[in-house]
Amino acid sequence: MALVSTGELVRAAASAGRGLAAFNVITLEHAEAIAAGAEQAGMPAILQISENAVKFRGGRLDAIAAAAAAVARASSAPLALHLDHVVSTGLLHAAQEAGFGSVMFDASKLPYAENVAATAAAVRWGHERGIWVEAELGKVGGKEGEAPLDAHAPGVRTDPAEAAAYVADTGVDALAVAVGSSHAMTERTATLDHDLIARLRATVPVPLVLHGSSGVPDEQIRAAVASGMVKINIGTALNTAFTGTVRMCLEAEPRGVDPRKYLAPAREAMTGTVAGFLRVLGS
């Protein structure tokens, strides 16, 4: 199947009142597991590559992007390719040539006025090239290199009126909001503010995005979608499945040297995780 655009998948999910999962890709096994899990669940999904994943690849985007795109094209599931948490304008400008139809431009660490200016410029650049652009407003904690952040501390969560103004001033196609989740959670204990999600949905004219969904329990994810969330980002849950399986395999065979002996079970574990999240969104 040809790659489907992120915008097309998000619009379809929003119109149907359901969620659309976006899973982080770090290795080829991640991409293969996302495709296999989507096929098992009979659901669409997004393969997203973050700026941190590109840094892990020595700053080279093309190889991992080409691999993820090849996996997506070979899959029977509708899959999109998305560039996530982009801070560098250089990486932003590499998105089109690398085959991405969508980008999340992350200026959330900047003061509000600077965030608006930088994001508006990114949106103008993207829209001139047919690229769908997501941005973030509020403080979704747990990002690499940041101090721990209470997801419900004063001033952390996204203000609906400010979010509406932000969307109007930047022209973004979707907005990631802070409503109680956090990146890099290895336990599913997050509690979302569903009243805030509903108020954001009523105020903000573009689809809402939930980052840090690995730490959100199934029933909270279902409720978030019912309240108005559309794109649901998941990364750490795949890494937990991958690393836990590799650890068990190496403990069971400490003298083993063939990486296929642990990469194959790790990929299968991630496939199950992907299919599980997709079934939650499809239920």
C-alpha positions in Angstrom: 0.0 0.0 0.0 1.2 3.5 -0.8 2.0 5.8 2.1 -1.0 7.7 3.4 -0.6 11.3 4.6 -0.9 12.0 8.3 -3.4 14.8 7.5 -5.7 12.3 5.7 -5.6 9.8 8.6 -6.1 12.5 11.2 -9.1 13.9 9.4 -10.7 10.5 9.0 -10.2 9.7 12.7 -11.6 13.1 13.7 -14.7 12.8 11.5 -15.3 9.3 12.9 -14.8 10.4 16.5 -12.0 7.9 17.1 -8.3 8.1 18.0 -5.3 7.6 15.7 -2.1 6.1 17.3 1.3 7.5 16.3 4.2 5.2 17.4 7.9 6.2 17.7 10.4 4.5 15.4 14.0 4.1 16.7 15.1 0.9 15.0 14.0 -1.0 11.9 12.4 -3.5 14.3 10.2 -0.7 15.7 8.9 0.1 12.2 8.3 -3.5 11.4 6.4 -4.0 14.7 4.2 -1.0 14.1 3.2 -2.2 10.6 2.6 -5.8 11.9 0.6 -4.5 14.9 -1.5 -2.3 12.6 -2.2 -5.3 10.3 -3.2 -7.5 13.3 -5.6 -4.9 14.6 -6.9 -3.9 11.2 -6.3 -0.2 12.0 -4.3 2.7 10.5 -1.3 4.1 12.4 1.5 6.7 12.1 5.2 5.9 12.1 7.0 8.8 13.6 10.7 9.6 13.9 11.8 12.2 16.5 14.7 14.6 16.3 16.2 12.6 19.2 16.0 9.4 17.1 17.8 11.3 14.2 20.5 12.4 16.6 21.0 8.8 17.6 21.6 8.1 13.9 24.4 10.7 13.9 22.1 13.4 12.6 21.4 11.5 9.4 17.7 11.4 8.6 17.6 9.7 5.2 18.4 6.1 6.2 15.9 5.6 9.0 13.3 7.6 7.0 13.8 5.4 3.9 13.6 2.2 6.0 10.4 3.3 7.7 8.8 4.4 4.5 9.8 1.0 2.8 8.1 -0.9 5.7 5.0 1.2 5.4 4.7 0.8 1.7 5.0 -3.0 2.0 2.3 -3.2 4.7 -1.4 -3.8 4.0 -2.3 -1.3 6.7 -2.8 2.4 6.0 0.4 4.0 7.5 1.8 7.5 7.5 5.3 8.9 8.1 5.7 11.8 10.5 8.7 13.7 11.8 8.3 14.4 15.5 9.5 17.0 18.1 11.5 18.9 15.5 13.5 21.8 17.1 16.1 22.4 14.4 15.0 24.4 11.4 17.6 22.4 9.5 15.9 19.1 10.2 12.5 20.7 9.5 13.8 21.8 6.0 15.0 18.2 5.4 11.6 16.7 5.9 10.2 17.1 2.4 13.2 15.6 0.6 13.2 12.7 3.1 9.6 11.8 2.2 7.7 13.2 5.2 4.2 14.6 4.6 3.9 15.9 8.2 6.1 17.4 10.9 5.6 18.3 14.6 7.5 21.5 15.1 8.3 21.9 18.8 8.9 25.5 20.0 7.2 24.8 23.4 10.4 25.7 25.4 10.4 29.2 24.0 8.4 32.1 25.6 4.9 32.4 24.2 5.6 35.2 21.7 8.7 33.5 20.4 6.9 30.2 20.2 4.2 31.8 18.1 6.7 33.5 15.7 8.8 30.4 15.2 5.9 28.1 14.7 4.1 30.4 12.3 7.3 30.5 10.2 7.5 26.7 10.3 3.9 26.5 9.3 4.3 28.9 6.4 7.3 26.9 5.2 5.4 23.6 5.5 2.2 24.7 3.9 4.1 26.1 0.9 5.3 22.5 0.4 2.1 20.7 1.2 3.4 19.6 4.6 0.9 19.1 7.5 2.3 20.8 10.7 1.6 20.0 14.4 2.8 22.1 17.3 2.7 22.1 21.1 1.4 24.6 23.6 1.7 23.9 27.4 4.3 21.9 29.2 4.3 18.1 28.6 7.1 17.0 30.9 9.4 14.0 30.6 11.4 15.2 27.6 15.0 14.1 27.5 17.3 16.5 29.4 14.5 18.2 31.3 13.9 18.2 35.0 10.9 16.2 36.3 7.7 18.2 36.0 4.3 17.7 37.8 1.8 17.3 35.0 -0.9 19.0 37.1 1.2 21.9 38.5 -0.1 25.4 38.1 0.8 26.9 34.7 1.7 23.6 33.1 -1.6 22.6 31.5 -2.8 24.2 28.3 -5.2 27.2 28.6 -8.1 26.9 26.1 -8.3 30.6 25.3 -4.6 30.8 24.8 -4.7 27.7 22.6 -7.4 29.2 20.4 -5.3 32.3 19.9 -2.2 30.3 19.3 -3.9 28.3 16.5 -5.2 31.4 14.9 -1.8 33.1 15.0 0.3 30.2 13.8 -2.1 28.4 11.4 -1.1 24.9 12.7 -3.0 21.9 11.5 -3.0 20.1 14.9 -2.1 21.0 18.5 -0.4 18.9 21.1 -1.8 20.0 24.5 -0.8 19.4 28.2 -3.6 17.8 30.0 -1.9 15.5 32.5 0.3 13.1 30.6 4.1 13.0 30.6 6.7 11.7 28.2 8.9 8.6 29.2 6.5 7.1 31.7 7.2 3.4 32.2 4.1 2.9 34.4 0.5 3.6 33.2 -0.5 5.8 36.1 -1.2 9.2 34.5 -4.5 10.9 35.3 -5.8 13.2 32.5 -8.0 16.3 33.0 -10.9 15.2 30.8 -12.9 18.4 31.5 -9.9 20.4 30.2 -9.8 18.2 27.1 -13.5 18.9 26.4 -13.0 22.6 26.9 -10.0 22.6 24.5 -12.0 20.6 22.0 -14.8 23.2 22.2 -12.4 26.1 21.8 -9.6 24.9 19.4 -10.6 24.4 15.8 -7.9 21.8 14.9 -7.4 18.2 16.0 -5.9 17.7 19.5 -2.8 15.6 20.1 -1.9 13.7 23.3 1.8 13.2 23.9 3.1 10.8 26.5 0.3 8.3 26.1 2.5 5.3 27.1 1.8 6.3 30.8 -2.0 6.6 30.3 -4.2 3.7 31.3 -6.6 2.2 28.6 -9.7 3.6 30.2 -8.2 7.1 30.4 -7.2 6.9 26.7 -10.7 5.9 25.7 -12.1 8.8 27.8 -9.6 11.2 26.3 -10.8 10.3 22.8 -14.4 10.6 23.8 -13.6 14.1 25.2 -11.9 15.2 22.0 -8.4 13.9 21.6 -7.5 12.5 18.1 -3.8 11.8 17.6 -2.4 9.6 20.4 1.4 9.5 20.6 3.1 6.3 22.0 6.8 5.7 22.3 8.1 4.5 25.7 5.6 1.5 25.8 7.3 0.1 22.7 10.8 0.5 24.3 9.6 -1.1 27.5 8.4 -4.2 25.6 11.6 -4.2 23.4 14.1 -3.8 26.3 12.3 -6.1 28.7 12.3 -8.9 26.1 15.9 -8.4 25.1 16.9 -8.6 28.8 15.0 -11.8 29.3 16.5 -13.4 26.3 20.1 -12.5 27.3 19.5 -13.7 30.8 18.2 -17.0 29.4 21.1 -17.4 27.1 24.0 -15.3 28.5 26.6 -16.7 26.1 24.5 -16.1 23.0 25.9 -13.8 20.4 23.4 -13.8 17.5 21.3 -10.6 17.8 18.5 -12.2 15.8 17.8 -14.5 18.8 16.7 -11.5 20.9 15.7 -9.0 18.2 13.0 -11.2 16.8 11.2 -11.8 20.2 11.6 -8.1 21.0 10.0 -7.2 17.7 7.2 -9.6 18.4 6.7 -8.0 21.9 6.4 -4.6 20.4 4.0 -5.9 17.8 1.7 -7.0 20.6 2.0 -3.7 22.3 1.1 -1.8 19.1 -1.9 -4.1 18.4 -3.0 -3.6 22.0 -3.1 0.2 21.9 -4.8 0.1 18.5 -7.5 -2.2 19.8 -8.1 0.2 22.7 -8.6 3.1 20.1 -10.8 0.9 17.9 -13.1 -0.3 20.8 
